[in-house]
């Protein structure tokens, strides 16, 4: 057991508790997370987490909110890089799918947590929903660009958004669960190949 610490700055303690939770999720799964276990992992007293989190659900919601904000940031960066390189709407959409898979590959603990249904309660965890909307807005804007470019009819905009989301989430989940071992050991490369195919379909005349 790590030694108990009492000298954390107020903000630093919250960050350390979140970091300890991520380490537990990565090592043992979400079921290992409890406020008492997180306190032990962080080296603080059992009561310390309650200064920041009312209960386990509040702690997990804070992590989920962080994860969605990180994903939104990666979406924005992928969009900007693709546009800077001269890519069009189809390429931007493909880049977001690849960013989604890359995020799951680099941040599996966040990814496994973010979509748990009990965290999608707007009244209880409004920050999670707001952060999710920030990520969704990036995808919706990419789809809107495809519509404006005439790549897909406006009536099918929602279909394209769901297809792109499903593709990214499905690839990421299958890879994390070990279901793509027969296909690839490099999810980023697989995502690149698949999105290239989708881009060619969208831009075919």
Helices and strands as residue ranges (DSSP letters): H 10-28, G 30-32, H 35-42, G 48-51, H 56-84, H 89-106, H 108-114, G 117-119, H 126-148, G 154-156, H 157-176, H 187-203
